[in-house]
Amino acid sequence: MPALFPHEIREFDEVADQRDYIRGEHLNEVQDEIVGLTDTLGLNPHVYETNDGQTVTYRSMAHRMDNMQWTQERMAYNQDGLLEAGEKGWNLPTLSMRSTGQSIAPMVDQKDHDPADDWHRVRWNRRVIDSDNMLPSARTQLICPKTGWWVISGRFMMWRTYGPENLDHRLFCEMRLSGTGATGFYPSHTATDSASLNRHSPGYLRVNPTYSGPWYKGERLWWSLQHSDNLRVSNRPAAPYPLGTVAISGWAGCTYIRALPEDHLSRPPWDQMPVDPE
C-alpha cells in the first residue's frame, strides 16, 4: 500500500498487548508512512547548499526552519518600514535653520593681535526643522545625531558698506567639523568661501560654503564669519570710511544621505586638518 503522507495523515488502529494480533499490514503501513516522510524531507534536511556551492549546516531541521521563519519576519518588517516611509516620507535626520540680523564687527588691526579675534561664530536663532535636536541651546554649534554621509550647506548675505571706489568690501566664511580624537579636541574638514564687492557699488556680499562627506555621531559643526576692506592700517576704526559693524543673514541645511560602510564607523585619527609646523 502506498504512503498517504504528505497528502494525508494516516490514522493507525490502536492495539493492546495480549489482546490484539499484530498483522503484517500493520507494520507495512507504518513503514510506508516512514518512507513517505523521508522521501518528503530528503537526505540531510538540516543542511543547505547555497547557489555558489557553499554548505550551511544547522543544528537540526527545527533550527533551520526557525532561522527561515526569523528571516521571513525580518524581511516583512523591513518591507513594511519601506512602504510606510514611502507613504509618509523618510524619517532621516535633517536640519534647516536661519540666522537673522546678527551683527558682525569688522576685522581689527591686521597685526599684533590674535587672528581668532577676527572671526565671529554664527548664532542661529530660528530652527525651521530640527527633529533630532541637532542645534542645542548654545545656538552656535551643531551636534551630529547619526554617523553617515552628509551634505551640509550654508548661505550668508551681508550688505556692503558704502565707500570710495578704491576700496573693496570683503566677506569670508569658514565651516568646521570637529570631534575628539586620540590627541584630544581637533578641528577638521574646513569648507570655505569668500566674496568681494567694490564699496562704491550697491549690492550684497554672498558666500555659500558647502561640505559633502562623512560626519560622525557626536562631532560638532559651526560656521564663522569675518569682513574687512582692503585698507591696511594700524588703527582700522579710525581710518577714513570705516566699515563699522554690519548685520548678516544666514541660512543653513544638513541632510543625512546614507550610512557609511561598516569599516568606517568612526573617524580615523589621520583624517583631520594638518597641524602647523612649530
C-alpha positions in Angstrom: 0.0 0.0 0.0 1.5 3.4 -0.9 2.1 6.1 1.7 -0.6 8.7 2.4 2.0 11.3 3.6 2.4 14.1 2.5 -1.1 14.3 1.0 -2.9 12.9 4.1 -2.2 11.9 7.7 -2.8 8.2 8.1 -4.7 7.0 11.1 -3.4 3.8 12.7 -5.5 1.3 14.6 -4.7 1.2 18.3 -3.5 -2.2 19.5 -3.1 -3.6 23.0 -0.8 -6.3 24.5 -2.3 -9.8 24.9 -5.4 -8.7 23.2 -4.7 -7.9 19.5 -2.7 -9.7 16.9 -0.1 -7.6 15.1 -0.6 -8.4 11.4 1.9 -7.7 8.6 -0.3 -5.0 7.2 0.1 -3.0 10.5 3.9 -2.9 10.1 3.7 -2.3 6.4 1.5 0.8 6.9 4.0 2.2 9.4 6.9 1.5 7.0 5.0 3.1 4.1 4.5 6.3 6.1 8.1 6.4 7.3 9.2 6.1 3.6 6.8 8.8 2.6 8.1 11.1 5.4 11.8 10.6 4.5 11.1 11.0 0.7 9.5 14.3 1.5 12.3 15.6 3.8 15.1 14.2 1.7 18.6 13.5 2.9 20.2 15.8 5.5 17.3 18.3 5.7 19.3 20.4 8.2 21.9 21.1 5.5 21.5 23.8 2.9 23.7 24.3 -0.2 23.9 27.9 -1.5 23.9 28.9 -5.2 27.7 29.4 -5.1 28.3 25.9 -3.7 28.7 26.8 0.0 27.3 24.4 2.6 25.4 25.7 5.6 24.7 23.1 8.3 22.1 23.8 11.1 21.9 22.0 14.4 18.6 20.4 13.4 15.8 20.7 11.0 13.8 22.7 13.6 16.7 25.1 13.9 16.8 25.6 10.1 13.1 26.2 10.0 13.3 28.7 12.9 16.0 30.6 11.0 13.9 30.7 7.9 10.9 32.0 9.8 13.0 34.7 11.5 14.4 35.8 8.1 10.9 36.0 6.7 9.7 38.1 9.6 12.7 40.4 9.3 12.1 40.9 5.6 8.4 41.6 6.3 9.3 44.1 8.9 11.8 45.9 6.7 9.3 45.8 3.8 6.6 47.3 6.0 9.0 50.0 7.1 9.9 50.9 3.5 6.3 51.1 2.5 5.5 53.3 5.4 8.5 55.5 4.7 7.5 55.8 1.0 4.0 56.9 2.1 4.9 59.2 5.0 8.4 60.3 4.0 11.8 59.0 5.0 12.5 59.5 8.7 16.1 60.6 8.3 17.9 63.4 10.2 17.5 66.8 8.6 18.0 70.3 9.8 17.0 73.7 8.5 17.7 76.9 10.3 18.2 80.7 10.0 20.3 83.5 11.5 18.5 86.8 11.2 20.2 90.1 11.8 23.4 89.1 13.6 25.9 92.0 13.9 29.4 91.3 12.8 32.2 93.7 13.7 34.9 94.3 11.1 38.4 92.8 11.1 40.6 94.7 13.5 44.2 95.8 13.2 45.9 93.2 11.0 49.0 92.9 13.1 49.8 92.5 16.8 46.6 90.7 17.7 45.2 87.2 17.8 43.7 86.2 14.4 40.9 84.4 16.2 39.6 87.8 17.2 38.6 88.5 13.6 36.2 85.5 13.4 32.7 85.6 14.7 30.7 82.4 15.1 27.3 82.5 13.5 24.4 82.4 16.0 21.3 80.6 14.8 18.0 81.9 16.2 15.5 80.2 14.0 15.0 76.5 13.8 12.8 75.6 10.9 13.3 71.8 11.0 15.2 70.0 13.8 13.5 66.8 14.8 16.8 65.3 16.0 17.8 68.3 18.2 21.0 68.9 16.3 21.1 72.6 17.4 21.4 72.8 21.2 20.8 75.8 23.4 24.2 77.3 22.6 22.9 78.1 19.1 26.3 78.2 17.5 27.4 74.6 17.2 25.5 71.6 15.7 25.9 68.1 17.1 25.8 65.2 14.7 23.0 62.8 15.6 23.9 59.9 13.4 27.1 58.7 11.6 26.8 58.8 7.9 27.4 60.6 4.7 26.0 64.2 4.9 25.5 67.2 2.7 25.9 70.4 4.7 25.4 73.8 3.2 25.3 77.4 4.4 24.3 80.7 2.7 25.2 84.1 4.2 24.3 87.6 2.9 25.7 91.0 4.1 25.1 94.5 2.8 28.3 96.0 1.5 29.3 99.2 3.3 29.4 102.3 1.1 32.7 103.9 0.4 35.1 105.2 -2.2 35.8 103.3 -5.5 39.4 102.4 -4.4 38.1 100.2 -1.5 36.5 96.8 -1.6 34.3 95.2 1.0 35.3 91.6 1.6 33.4 88.8 3.4 35.0 85.4 4.4 33.3 82.3 5.8 34.6 79.0 7.1 32.8 75.9 8.2 34.5 73.4 10.5 33.7 69.9 11.8 35.4 68.8 15.0 35.5 65.9 17.3 37.6 64.2 19.9 40.5 62.1 18.6 43.5 60.3 20.1 45.2 63.7 20.5 42.2 65.5 22.0 39.8 68.0 20.6 40.7 68.9 17.0 39.1 71.0 14.2 38.7 69.2 10.9 37.5 69.4 7.3 37.2 73.2 6.7 34.8 74.4 4.0 35.4 78.0 3.0 34.0 80.7 0.7 34.6 84.4 0.2 33.1 87.3 -1.7 34.3 90.8 -2.6 32.4 93.9 -3.8 33.5 97.4 -4.6 32.3 99.7 -1.9 31.0 102.2 -4.4 28.7 99.5 -6.0 25.4 98.7 -4.4 24.5 95.1 -3.5 25.1 92.2 -1.2 28.1 90.1 -0.4 27.2 86.4 -0.6 29.1 83.3 0.5 27.9 79.7 0.2 30.3 77.2 1.8 29.2 73.5 1.3 30.5 70.3 2.7 29.8 66.8 1.4 31.3 63.9 3.2 31.4 61.7 6.4 30.1 63.2 9.7 30.4 61.1 12.8 27.9 60.9 15.7 28.8 63.4 18.4 31.0 65.6 16.3 30.3 69.3 16.2 30.0 71.8 13.4 30.0 75.6 13.2 30.3 78.5 10.8 32.5 81.6 11.4 32.5 84.9 9.5 34.8 87.9 9.2 34.7 91.0 6.9 37.1 93.8 6.1 38.2 96.2 3.4 41.5 96.2 1.5 42.9 99.1 3.5 45.8 98.0 5.7 46.1 100.4 8.7 47.3 100.2 12.3 44.1 101.5 13.7 41.2 100.5 11.4 38.3 102.0 13.4 39.9 105.5 13.0 40.7 105.1 9.3 38.8 107.0 6.6 35.5 105.5 5.6 35.4 102.8 8.4 33.4 99.7 7.7 31.7 99.5 11.1 29.5 96.7 12.3 27.3 95.1 9.7 24.3 92.7 10.0 24.3 89.4 8.3 21.5 87.0 7.4 22.2 83.3 7.2 20.5 80.0 6.1 21.9 76.5 6.6 20.7 72.9 6.0 22.0 69.5 6.9 20.8 66.3 5.1 21.7 62.7 6.0 22.3 60.9 2.8 23.2 57.3 3.7 25.1 55.1 6.1 28.8 54.6 5.9 30.5 51.2 5.3 30.9 49.0 8.4 34.6 49.7 8.5 34.1 53.5 8.7 32.1 53.7 12.0 34.4 56.4 13.5 36.7 59.0 12.1 40.3 57.6 11.7 43.0 59.6 13.6 44.7 60.7 10.4 41.6 62.2 8.9 41.9 65.7 10.3 43.4 69.1 9.4 47.2 69.1 9.3 48.9 70.8 12.2 51.1 73.8 11.5 54.8 73.0 11.9 56.4 74.6 15.0 
